[in-house]
Amino acid sequence: MKKLIYPIYCCLLFSFACSEDKDPVMVCGVINPVEDLAWLNAIKQAAESGSSSEYSYLAQATFEGETVFYSGTCHPLANWALLLLDCGGNQIEGEYTFADLGDSKIVWQPEDSRCQFD
């Protein structure tokens, strides 16, 4: 009887160790917005080819419950304004600051990036 319990126990243990893959997170109707949204990919390509590309990045956040994107720079001598773009690549009008954004995360930065994020 003991010989039968150990194989059953091992089978049960391994059956609980396996997990099903979760569905990928969709953003703006796609899995990889930087590659799959043509307008966002164009911004990425322009940033990559710029003279200060190592200071560029793209970020995703939520603004008033909607997903938004913005491009930024961490260049120490740069002065730039926060411009939010919706899922269609349209600029969101109005006044807003970083404090108005939630769930902000970097979705792209070059391999040689000089930007450091907490």
C-alpha positions in Angstrom: 0.0 0.0 0.0 2.8 2.4 0.9 4.4 1.8 -2.5 1.3 2.9 -4.2 0.9 6.1 -2.2 4.3 7.7 -3.2 3.7 7.6 -6.9 0.2 9.0 -6.4 1.6 11.7 -4.2 4.3 12.6 -6.8 1.7 12.8 -9.6 -0.5 15.1 -7.5 2.5 17.3 -6.6 3.5 17.7 -10.3 0.0 18.3 -11.5 -0.3 21.3 -9.2 3.2 22.6 -10.1 2.1 23.1 -13.7 0.2 26.3 -14.5 -1.6 27.4 -17.5 -0.3 30.5 -19.3 -2.3 33.6 -18.7 -3.7 35.4 -21.6 -1.3 38.2 -22.7 -2.2 41.7 -21.6 -3.8 43.7 -24.4 -3.1 47.4 -24.6 -5.0 49.4 -27.2 -6.1 46.2 -28.8 -2.6 44.8 -29.3 -0.1 42.7 -27.3 3.0 44.8 -28.1 1.9 48.4 -28.7 5.5 49.7 -29.5 5.7 47.3 -32.4 2.1 46.8 -33.4 0.9 50.4 -33.3 2.3 52.0 -36.5 2.3 55.6 -35.1 4.1 54.5 -31.9 6.6 52.5 -33.8 7.3 55.6 -36.0 8.0 57.6 -32.8 10.4 54.9 -31.6 12.2 54.7 -34.9 12.6 58.5 -34.9 14.0 58.4 -31.3 16.4 55.6 -32.2 17.9 57.6 -35.1 18.1 60.9 -33.3 21.4 62.4 -32.2 20.7 61.9 -28.5 18.9 58.5 -28.8 20.6 57.2 -25.7 18.5 59.7 -23.7 15.1 58.8 -25.3 12.3 56.6 -24.0 8.6 55.8 -24.5 6.2 55.3 -21.6 2.7 54.1 -21.1 0.3 55.3 -18.4 -3.3 55.8 -17.6 -4.9 59.2 -17.7 -8.6 59.6 -16.7 -9.0 55.8 -16.9 -7.6 55.6 -20.5 -4.3 54.2 -21.7 -1.9 56.9 -23.0 1.6 57.1 -24.2 4.3 59.8 -24.1 7.9 60.1 -25.3 10.5 61.6 -23.1 14.1 62.4 -22.6 16.4 62.2 -19.7 19.0 64.4 -21.3 20.4 66.6 -18.5 20.3 69.7 -20.8 16.9 69.1 -22.4 13.7 70.9 -21.7 10.6 69.2 -22.9 6.9 69.2 -22.4 4.6 66.3 -21.5 2.4 65.5 -24.5 0.0 62.6 -24.0 -1.2 60.5 -27.0 -4.2 58.2 -27.0 -4.4 54.7 -28.5 -5.0 56.3 -32.0 -1.9 58.5 -31.7 -4.0 61.7 -31.2 -2.7 64.3 -28.8 -4.8 64.8 -25.7 -5.7 68.4 -25.3 -5.7 70.2 -21.9 -3.5 70.8 -19.0 -2.0 67.8 -17.2 1.2 66.9 -15.3 2.9 63.6 -14.3 0.8 63.8 -11.1 -2.3 63.2 -13.2 -0.9 59.9 -14.6 -1.3 56.5 -13.0 0.5 53.1 -13.6 3.3 54.8 -15.6 5.8 52.4 -17.0 8.6 52.5 -19.6 7.7 50.5 -22.7 10.8 51.2 -24.7 14.3 52.6 -24.3 17.4 51.9 -26.4 19.9 49.3 -25.4 22.5 52.0 -24.7 20.1 54.0 -22.6 21.5 56.5 -20.1 18.2 56.9 -18.4 17.8 55.4 -15.0 14.3 54.8 -13.6 13.3 53.8 -10.0 
